[in-house]
Amino acid sequence: MTSQPIWSPVALSNMVEPSTSTGAVVNGAELVVWRDSSGKAHVWEDRCPHRGMRMSFGFVRGDHLACLYHGWQYDTAGQCSHIPAHPQLEVPQTIRMQTFAAAERNGIIWAGATADANAALLPAERTGLVTVRSLYADCTSAKALKVLAATPLPGSADAPTVEAITENYVSLTSGPIRLLVAIQIMGEEKTALHMMATEGAPVAALARYAQDLRLILETPVAEAA
Amino acid sequence: MSALTLYNYELDENSYRVRLLLSMLGIQHEIYSVNMLPGREEKSPALLALNPCGTLPFIEQDGTVMFGAEAILAHLARNNDASRKWLPIDGPDFTATMMWLGFAAGPLQAAVKAREVAVFAVGGHLERLKAGARAAFRIMDDHMVLRQIEGKDWFAADHPTIADLALIPSFALSRDFNIDHEEFPALRLWLRRFRRLPGFITMPGIPDYH
């Protein structure tokens, strides 16, 4: 198992709308990524402390995330604040979620390895980026990096110039096109690639390139050789 | 005209496809509740006399029976939607609407069968069906990624069609057979949009809250 980066990408920012939640897996750990009604992103462990139900199946009410199972509501600090079956109860402080730091940078929601992950370790901020897509593939992150470095970007016959911005964030450049890929290690054989490009890039062509990439990523190595 | 009767089983996904359109178009109808499980009433002589395929759903009106969810959707949209949007018969969107309707009746039925195996414990190879369902969801997600880049919100037109309606249930119910939504972000947004349309109804397995 590779060591876990301090910040892992978990979704493209504009694919998680305000007042919605989704699941995300980082190194086998199940997380819920949700936005409150004001648009702020949160990342928690994907388990309701009550019955273990996945909170990513839940629903957002204002700045609370509620469990689908019995409606227990948790505030943005992860503290349970309301139990519908016991509306008069002052909920004990001990009923709370395990929370992780959440940050948005370069069109991507990043989850910290801990609640107090150092924001200074996030990749440097860039402006003028446009969304391409998230791509989920059954392969190792090492293979994803190798294939990204070897596969020409649209409109080119040559492999792109690769620059590792951080250990899980790479920039691929080919002529005027620059593709930024944030790599989410989901498990040993599961990887998600969250892709943004510089403004003016042929986004549809890049989305199709990503789709083709998945075929290469999921071709067993022996056959690919 | 006599009443339209839907032969329905509440937990059957293909029956839900028709219930959904009946609700969204506000079509008056009666329901005949079929004891599909455990009774397998749809295979009884009385019901086979109506629908020889022994499948659900089917509808009966004025003595005429029509089976096959997708055909029923097209029939109902054609006769009950004056806006001609749900089935864009005359416009350029007809082709894509029919193609995705066919996809719902074809590759996507792996998801319908996977759910039947997982929920009803009927026979079938769950892992193989799940792989087929995942492949179908990927094709749908890839399509909606490109549609979104074109600024389009729906599968086949600038507005929802019976293609969207026929595709939605399998994705909405995928957690019944343990395929989560996180790998299909474009479909997640599309499902949320569809849920907000007037007349949308759920079925067991699709949360009322979202």
Interface residues (C-beta under 8 A of the other chain):
Chain A: A11 L12 M15 E17 T20 T22 G23 A24 V25 S56 F57 F59 A66 L68 R133 S134 Y136 A192 V203 A204 A207 R208 Q211
Chain B: D142 V145 L146 I149 E150 R175 D180 H181 E182 E183 P185 A186 R188 L189 R192 P207 Y209 H210
